[in-house]
């Protein structure tokens, strides 16, 4: 990991210990605030999802998500884990998606549940693993905990899940 990633990871962990109840993330759509402690747990869950649902563990993640709490939390978790993160607008054309995939060469693509059929067809044609995520601010697509996931979650595989 680069020094910047180590510093971010360590600084965030320190803030979660020293100010666990202070707000760290706020969902602009709902006004829901996530404390540092809750944000750290959320990032743990996202990292666990990325490491367990996608095999082999990804090094580069592309997202086709709108500005949302999910997109920002994914960005923070990817940064904390030392993964490459390349966001793309969810309304990008199939041609733009194809070009971005060629440039980034992601191991997985995370797309909004509402992604267009044309974009999904590009991902299918390229045989890129992708997961379609609901954007409701509840992160129900994530395992409940790292130690004991009580539910199934979207496993990225070739083609749609």
C-alpha positions in Angstrom: 0.0 0.0 0.0 1.1 3.5 -0.7 1.9 5.8 2.2 -1.2 7.9 1.4 -3.5 4.9 1.7 -1.9 3.8 5.0 -2.3 7.3 6.4 -5.9 7.5 5.3 -6.7 4.0 6.8 -4.9 4.8 10.0 -6.4 8.3 10.4 -9.9 7.0 9.8 -9.4 4.3 12.3 -8.1 6.8 14.8 -11.1 9.1 14.3 -13.4 6.1 14.7 -11.8 5.4 18.1 -11.5 9.0 19.3 -14.9 10.3 18.0 -17.0 7.3 17.4 -20.3 9.2 17.5 -19.2 12.2 15.4 -20.8 12.4 11.9 -18.4 11.2 9.2 -20.8 10.7 6.2 -24.2 12.2 5.5 -26.5 10.9 2.8 -27.7 14.1 1.0 -30.7 12.2 -0.4 -32.1 11.2 3.0 -30.2 13.3 5.6 -29.1 10.1 7.3 -25.8 10.6 9.1 -23.2 7.8 9.6 -20.9 8.3 12.6 -17.2 7.5 12.3 -17.8 4.2 14.0 -20.7 3.3 11.8 -18.7 4.4 8.7 -15.8 2.3 9.7 -18.1 -0.7 10.1 -19.7 0.1 6.7 -16.3 0.2 5.0 -15.3 -3.1 6.7 -18.5 -4.6 5.2 -17.7 -3.2 1.8 -14.1 -4.5 1.9 -15.4 -7.9 3.0 -17.9 -7.9 0.1 -15.2 -7.0 -2.4 -12.9 -9.6 -1.1 -15.5 -12.4 -0.8 -17.9 -11.8 -3.5 -15.4 -11.2 -6.3 -12.8 -13.8 -6.9 -9.9 -13.3 -7.3 -9.9 -10.2 -5.1 -10.1 -7.2 -7.4 -7.4 -4.6 -7.8 -9.4 -2.2 -9.9 -13.1 -1.4 -9.5 -15.2 0.6 -11.9 -18.5 2.0 -10.8 -21.5 3.2 -12.8 -23.4 4.8 -10.0 -24.9 8.3 -9.4 -23.6 10.6 -6.7 -24.9 8.7 -3.7 -23.9 7.5 -0.3 -23.2 4.0 -1.8 -20.8 5.5 -4.4 -18.9 7.5 -1.8 -18.8 4.7 0.7 -17.5 2.4 -2.0 -14.8 5.0 -2.9 -13.7 5.3 0.7 -13.6 1.5 1.2 -11.6 1.0 -2.0 -9.2 3.7 -1.1 -8.8 2.2 2.4 -8.2 -1.2 0.9 -5.6 0.1 -1.6 -7.8 -0.7 -4.7 -8.0 1.4 -7.8 -11.4 3.1 -8.1 -12.7 4.6 -11.3 -16.1 6.1 -11.2 -18.2 6.7 -14.4 -21.5 8.5 -14.7 -24.4 6.0 -14.7 -25.9 7.6 -17.8 -22.8 7.0 -19.8 -23.3 5.7 -23.3 -22.3 2.1 -24.1 -19.4 3.5 -26.2 -18.2 5.5 -23.2 -18.4 2.5 -20.9 -16.5 0.4 -23.5 -13.7 3.0 -23.7 -13.5 3.3 -19.9 -13.3 -0.5 -19.5 -10.5 -0.6 -22.1 -8.6 2.1 -20.3 -9.0 0.9 -16.7 -9.2 -2.9 -17.2 -11.3 -3.4 -14.1 -11.6 -6.7 -12.3 -15.3 -5.9 -11.5 -17.9 -3.3 -12.4 -20.5 -2.1 -9.8 -23.6 -0.7 -11.5 -26.8 0.8 -10.3 -29.8 -1.6 -10.3 -31.3 0.7 -12.9 -28.5 0.4 -15.4 -29.6 0.4 -19.0 -29.8 -2.9 -20.9 -27.4 -1.4 -23.5 -24.7 -0.9 -20.8 -25.3 -4.4 -19.4 -25.0 -5.8 -22.9 -21.5 -4.2 -23.2 -20.5 -5.8 -19.9 -21.9 -9.1 -21.0 -20.1 -8.9 -24.3 -16.8 -8.1 -22.6 -17.3 -10.9 -20.1 -16.7 -8.5 -17.3 -17.9 -9.5 -13.8 -20.5 -7.0 -12.5 -22.9 -6.5 -9.7 -26.1 -4.5 -9.9 -26.6 -2.6 -6.6 -29.8 -1.1 -5.2 -29.3 2.5 -4.2 -31.5 2.9 -1.2 -29.0 4.1 1.4 -29.5 0.9 3.5 -26.7 -1.2 2.0 -28.9 -4.3 2.2 -26.7 -5.8 -0.5 -23.8 -6.1 1.9 -23.2 -9.0 4.3 -24.3 -8.1 7.8 -20.9 -8.6 9.4 -17.5 -9.9 8.4 -17.5 -12.6 11.0 -20.9 -14.0 10.5 -22.7 -13.0 7.3 -26.3 -14.1 7.8 -27.5 -13.4 4.4 -26.4 -13.9 0.8 -25.2 -11.0 -1.1 -24.7 -10.3 -4.8 -21.7 -12.3 -5.9 -20.1 -10.8 -9.0 -19.5 -13.3 -11.7 -19.3 -13.3 -15.4 -22.5 -11.6 -16.5 -25.3 -10.4 -14.4 -26.2 -11.7 -11.0 
